[in-house]
Amino acid sequence: LLKHPLHHSIHYIYTHLLLLPPVDAQRSLVNTDMYKAADADARAVLEQLGRHRHFGKEETVMHEGRVASSVMIVTDGIVRREQLGGADHLGPGELLAVHHVLNGEPLNYAFTADTGVEVCEFDAEAFRCCCDRCPGLDSYVWKYCARRVAEQLLAPRAVL
């Protein structure tokens, strides 16, 4: 049961093992680093434009090879990013497809719900405009992208 690396988090214990109800999407968004990096105007836009979505266990969240039409932030659950050589597990606060949306590139991996997953979804164009208008949010997003790329480059991969 506790084989997954994020199973030891307090969030996982409270929401999955103790069976407490998940935090509502709005309150979860407010608690993310991305939201905190935004100024008041950008926060208002994020709150207004964010659309709550649920994905069941093993449901595809985003398909490989498609151009992402939105950015998602995980607010509850675990998403598996599947790629050649392995998979990464992304939990609350992680951004999905942000690098691809900002660069207009198709996804080179798929996202699948490892557990039941709640996300807050933002239309790609609206998200780009929000980043353009808010230097704090833009800086956070690009630092996030740089950190994720560095983690991918440094991660050990299976030899084929």
Secondary structure, DSSP 8 states (H G I E B T S, - for coil): ---SGGGGSHHHIIIIIS------HHHHHHTSHHHHHS-HHHHHHHHHH-EEEEE-TT-EEE-TTSB--EEEEEEES-EEEEETTEEEEE-TT-EESHHHHHHT-B-SSEEEESS-EEEEEEEHHHHHHHHHH-HHHHHHHHHHHHHHHHHHHHS-----
